[in-house]
């Protein structure tokens, strides 16, 4: 029982609240041309509204497929900012690195645990879809906090029992 308790406590010390997450991109959707409703000459507004909604539902599918926009190309130089931690894939290898600077089209960076080693990658070598940034994870932090408080409560309860 004690070994399990020690392993659980040790796992809390080894857990980090920082995770690698993809940057959220703002999706720009094209503005749909809104059709203005025209009043019919005979004054029967209710029937005109029913006809227009029936026509809109029939035409909705073709308009949606025609208005779909391909995702905007990702500019890697804007995506990878200096002094931030990233996980990228380049030439089939995965790197956890800190970006130092851009020299023209080449990225100059160093691995997270080895600042003396320098890595140079051309922007065409980097897979833009696999770029993830190291960020603080609030949900994970909350889970660890609740688990720690529960562990402290159980510890106090066992001492008082």
Number of C-alpha atoms within 10 A of each C-alpha: 5 7 8 9 11 10 11 12 13 11 11 13 9 7 11 13 14 14 13 16 16 15 12 6 9 6 9 9 9 9 7 9 6 6 8 6 9 10 11 12 7 7 9 10 13 10 11 16 15 11 11 15 12 12 11 13 9 11 11 11 10 9 12 11 9 8 12 10 12 6 9 9 8 11 10 17 15 7 13 22 16 15 12 13 21 24 20 20 18 18 10 10 8 12 16 19 23 24 20 17 15 18 10 9 12 16 21 18 22 20 18 15 10 10 11 8 10 12 16 12 15 14 17 12 12 19 14 18 12 15 20 20 22 17 16 14 14 11 10 14 15 12 11 16 13 11 13 14 11 12 15 12 12 12 12 11 10 9 8 7 6
